[in-house]
Amino acid sequence: MSDQIPWESWPFEKAMERLEEVVRSLENGDVPLEEAIHLFDEGMKIAYVCNKKLERAEKQIEMLVQENGEWIKKPFMSREESE
């Protein structure tokens, strides 16, 4: 069962696959209410973990930018950070 494995240890791709499964199940609307609540809770937790993994990845990425004819490394900045 998926509850036995902490989502933090899953690779990003596996967590996203599980999140997509959860969303499909909820969109179908044919699960009992109790299970739907459990799936919603699981999906929210997985989404949070995926977001944190993406934030960490953004902090590790550097960009090569050409300034004054030279290539220099700069830290990656998301749109929110650059505004």
C-alpha positions in Angstrom: 0.0 0.0 0.0 1.3 3.5 -0.8 1.0 4.7 2.8 3.9 2.5 3.8 6.5 4.4 1.7 7.2 8.0 2.7 6.7 10.2 -0.4 9.8 12.2 0.5 12.0 9.2 -0.5 10.2 8.6 -3.8 11.8 9.9 -7.0 9.9 12.9 -8.4 8.7 11.0 -11.4 7.2 8.2 -9.3 5.5 10.7 -7.0 4.0 12.5 -10.0 2.7 9.2 -11.4 1.0 8.4 -8.1 -0.5 11.9 -8.0 -1.9 11.5 -11.5 -3.5 8.2 -10.4 -5.0 9.9 -7.4 -6.4 12.7 -9.6 -7.9 10.2 -12.1 -9.6 8.3 -9.3 -11.1 11.4 -7.9 -12.2 12.8 -11.3 -14.0 9.5 -12.0 -16.1 10.1 -9.0 -16.9 6.4 -8.4 -15.0 6.0 -5.2 -16.8 5.9 -1.8 -16.6 9.2 0.2 -14.2 7.8 2.8 -11.8 6.7 0.1 -12.2 10.0 -1.7 -11.2 11.9 1.4 -8.2 9.6 1.9 -7.2 10.0 -1.8 -7.5 13.8 -1.5 -5.3 13.9 1.6 -2.7 11.6 -0.1 -2.8 13.8 -3.2 -2.2 17.0 -1.2 0.7 15.4 0.6 2.3 14.2 -2.6 1.8 17.6 -4.3 3.5 19.3 -1.4 6.5 16.9 -1.6 6.7 17.4 -5.4 6.7 21.1 -4.9 9.5 21.0 -2.4 11.6 18.8 -4.7 11.1 21.3 -7.5 12.1 24.2 -5.3 15.3 22.3 -4.2 16.1 21.5 -7.9 15.7 25.2 -8.9 18.2 26.2 -6.2 20.7 23.8 -7.6 20.4 24.9 -11.2 22.8 27.5 -12.6 22.3 29.3 -15.9 25.0 30.2 -18.4 24.3 33.8 -19.4 26.2 35.8 -21.9 27.1 39.3 -20.6 29.5 41.7 -22.4 30.6 38.9 -24.8 31.5 36.5 -22.0 29.7 33.5 -20.7 29.2 33.6 -16.9 27.4 31.3 -14.5 24.5 32.8 -12.5 22.0 31.1 -10.1 18.7 30.1 -11.6 15.9 32.4 -10.5 12.2 31.6 -11.0 9.8 34.2 -12.3 8.6 35.0 -8.8 12.1 35.5 -7.5 13.1 37.8 -10.4 10.1 40.1 -10.0 
